[in-house]
Amino acid sequence: RPTGNPEEDTRDHIYQLKQGHKKCLEFALETIVAENELLEKAVRQKHADILELKKEVDTSYQEISNELAVLNNGNIARLGKDIKAAIKKQSI
């Protein structure tokens, strides 16, 4: 509502516009903050999943390494001989 003072009327008009912009920006900020929180939660869960998978891979790697070490210690040659002997026994 005009007061007759152009300076005051302009200031009031601009103030109302800025209040509208402020509300829009606050809403946008709230939306972005909420989305960011959801994304952070998802990232934390994925990170936990990755750490769990890493544990599983490390365990599997260690088991395979241990089995390979056993085979590399000459047991593979002995295993081959045992298989050949078993085949000979079956064919007799």
TORTI-689137 format. One record per residue (C-alpha): residue number from 1; residue in three letters; z, y, x. Coordinates in Angstrom, 2 decimals. Each point is the difference from the previous one (the first is absolute). Layout:
! TORTI-689137
> NUM; ALA; Z; Y; X
...
This chain:
! TORTI-689137
> 1; ARG; 0.00; 0.00; 0.00
> 2; PRO; -1.07; 3.26; 1.62
> 3; THR; 2.72; 2.47; 0.92
> 4; GLY; -2.26; 2.93; 0.65
> 5; ASN; 0.71; -0.21; 3.73
> 6; PRO; -3.14; -1.53; 1.56
> 7; GLU; 1.81; -1.04; 3.18
> 8; GLU; 2.72; -1.86; -1.91
> 9; ASP; -2.51; -1.53; -2.43
> 10; THR; -2.14; -1.26; 2.89
> 11; ARG; 3.05; -1.42; 1.76
> 12; ASP; 1.10; -1.81; -3.19
> 13; HIS; -3.50; -1.39; -0.52
> 14; ILE; -0.27; -1.22; 3.59
> 15; TYR; 3.52; -1.44; -0.19
> 16; GLN; -0.96; -2.08; -3.05
> 17; LEU; -3.12; -1.28; 1.78
> 18; LYS; 2.00; -0.88; 3.09
> 19; GLN; 2.60; -1.82; -2.12
> 20; GLY; -2.80; -2.13; -1.48
> 21; HIS; -1.36; -0.76; 3.47
> 22; LYS; 3.50; -0.80; 1.21
> 23; LYS; 0.51; -2.53; -2.82
> 24; CYS; -3.35; -1.64; 0.79
> 25; LEU; 0.86; -0.21; 3.69
> 26; GLU; 3.47; -1.39; -0.72
> 27; PHE; -1.53; -2.68; -2.23
> 28; ALA; -2.57; -0.86; 2.68
> 29; LEU; 2.77; -0.21; 2.59
> 30; GLU; 2.12; -2.29; -2.20
> 31; THR; -3.03; -2.24; -0.55
> 32; ILE; -0.77; -0.16; 3.71
> 33; VAL; 3.63; -0.68; 0.92
> 34; ALA; 0.22; -2.83; -2.55
> 35; GLU; -3.27; -1.49; 1.25
> 36; ASN; 1.18; 0.33; 3.59
> 37; GLU; 3.22; -1.86; -0.83
> 38; LEU; -2.00; -2.84; -1.55
> 39; LEU; -2.27; -0.15; 3.04
> 40; GLU; 2.97; -0.02; 2.38
> 41; LYS; 1.54; -2.87; -1.95
> 42; ALA; -3.28; -1.94; 0.16
> 43; VAL; -0.30; 0.65; 3.73
> 44; ARG; 3.57; -1.21; 0.61
> 45; GLN; -0.74; -3.20; -1.96
> 46; LYS; -3.26; -0.60; 1.87
> 47; HIS; 1.78; 0.61; 3.29
> 48; ALA; 2.65; -2.57; -0.93
> 49; ASP; -2.76; -2.45; -0.95
> 50; ILE; -1.72; 0.58; 3.34
> 51; LEU; 3.24; -0.59; 1.90
> 52; GLU; 0.54; -3.25; -1.92
> 53; LEU; -3.55; -1.14; 0.78
> 54; LYS; 0.51; 0.91; 3.65
> 55; LYS; 3.11; -2.18; 0.06
> 56; GLU; -1.96; -2.90; -1.49
> 57; VAL; -2.85; 0.46; 2.49
> 58; ASP; 2.42; 0.20; 2.92
> 59; THR; 1.74; -3.18; -1.15
> 60; SER; -3.31; -1.83; -0.44
> 61; TYR; -1.20; 1.23; 3.37
> 62; GLN; 3.18; -1.23; 1.67
> 63; GLU; -0.30; -3.42; -1.67
> 64; ILE; -3.64; -0.33; 1.04
> 65; SER; 0.80; 1.14; 3.53
> 66; ASN; 2.76; -2.59; 0.25
> 67; GLU; -2.29; -2.76; -1.28
> 68; LEU; -2.75; 1.07; 2.38
> 69; ALA; 2.44; -0.03; 2.90
> 70; VAL; 0.98; -3.57; -0.90
> 71; LEU; -3.65; -1.03; -0.12
> 72; ASN; -0.79; 1.76; 3.26
> 73; ASN; 2.80; -1.83; 1.81
> 74; GLY; -2.14; -3.13; 0.27
> 75; ASN; 0.94; -1.37; -3.37
> 76; ILE; -3.55; 0.45; -1.23
> 77; ALA; -1.29; -2.40; 2.66
> 78; ARG; 2.71; -2.50; -0.88
> 79; LEU; -0.79; 0.46; -3.69
> 80; GLY; -3.65; -0.77; 0.70
> 81; LYS; 0.98; -3.19; 1.84
> 82; ASP; 2.33; -1.01; -2.84
> 83; ILE; -2.78; 0.51; -2.54
> 84; LYS; -2.43; -2.08; 2.05
> 85; ALA; 2.61; -2.76; 0.36
> 86; ALA; 0.67; 0.04; -3.74
> 87; ILE; -3.72; -0.26; -0.71
> 88; LYS; -0.30; -2.96; 2.38
> 89; LYS; 2.92; -1.76; -1.72
> 90; GLN; -1.60; 0.50; -3.40
> 91; SER; -3.34; -1.35; 1.17
> 92; ILE; 1.54; -3.21; 1.43
